[in-house]
Amino acid sequence: MVVIVAVIGIVGAVLFWIIRAHGTATALREVNRDTKGLQRRAKSTLEDIIGTPLKRVRDVRLAAVILMIQLVRTGSPVTAAEKTKILEFMDSPLQIDSISATFERAWTYTEARRPFSLVADDLLPLLRDNLTEAERLHLIDMLSQVASAHSAASELQREAIVRLKRRLTGASPALKASRAGDFGR
C-alpha cells in the first residue's frame, strides 16, 4: 500500500512539473510575441550605434566576393558553374591569396533569398570610396558574368545589377523640365 501511494505521489509530482513547465513555456512565448516590436527597435538602435556586420567590412575584394555570392543566393542555391566563376574571379582579377578562406568568410555575410540591394547598400560607401570608375564598371561586369554563369541572368538579378550600377557610378537621372517650366522640349 505504501508503495502504491509513493508511486502515485511521484507520478503526481512529475505531472505537476510537466504542466508547470508547459505553462511557463507558453507564457514566455506570449511575452516574446508581445515584445517583438521592442526587440526590433533595440536591434535597430544597436545597429545604428555599431553598424551591421556588412558595414564593418573594410576589404574591397571581400566586398566584391560578398556581392557575387549574394547575387546568386538571392534567387536560388549557388550552382557549381556560379561558384566556379566566382572562384575564377577571386584568382585572376581580384588576386586573393587564400581563396577558400575568403570564400567561406564572404559566405558568412550572405543569406539565402536575402534581397541583393540590402547587402549592396551596406557595402556601397566602401566601394565608392575605394574603387576608380573603371574598377566600378569592372565589378558590374563581373556581377553580370556571375549571374549568367549557369543560365541567363534572372530578371531579379538584372534589376539588382542595374540598380547597383546606377548607385555606384553616380549617374543621376536627367531632369525632364527646366526651372523655367519648359517641360521636355
Residue, then its C-alpha position, 0 to 999 in steps of 0.5 A: m500500500v505504501v508503495i502504491v501511494a509513493v508511486i502515485g505521489i511521484v507520478g503526481a509530482v512529475l505531472f505537476w512539473i510537466i504542466r508547470a513547465h508547459g505553462t511557463a513555456t507558453a507564457l514566455r512565448e506570449v511575452n516574446r510575441d508581445t515584445k517583438g516590436l521592442q526587440r526590433r527597435a533595440k536591434s535597430t538602435l544597436e545597429d545604428i550605434i555599431g553598424t551591421p556586420l556588412k558595414r564593418v567590412r573594410d576589404v574591397r575584394l571581400a566586398a566584391v566576393i560578398l556581392m557575387i555570392q549574394l547575387v546568386r543566393t538571392g534567387s536560388p542555391v549557388t550552382a557549381a558553374e556560379k561558384t566556379k566563376i566566382l572562384e575564377f574571379m577571386d584568382s585572376p582579377l581580384q588576386i586573393d591569396s587564400i581563396s577558400a578562406t575568403f570564400e567561406r568568410a564572404w559566405t558568412y555575410t550572405e543569406a539565402r533569398r536575402p534581397f541583393s540591394l540590402v547587402a549592396d547598400d551596406l557595402l556601397p560607401l566602401l566601394r565608392d570610396n575605394l574603387t576608380e570608375a573603371e574598377r566600378l564598371h569592372l565589378i558590374d561586369m563581373l556581377s553580370q558574368v556571375a549571374s549568367a554563369h549557369s543560365a541567363a541572368s534572372e530578371l531579379q538579378r538584372e534589376a539588382i545589377v542595374r540598380l547597383k550600377r546606377r548607385l555606384t557610378g553616380a549617374s543621376p537621372a536627367l531632369k525632364a523640365s527646366r526651372a523655367g517650366d519648359f517641360g521636355r522640349 
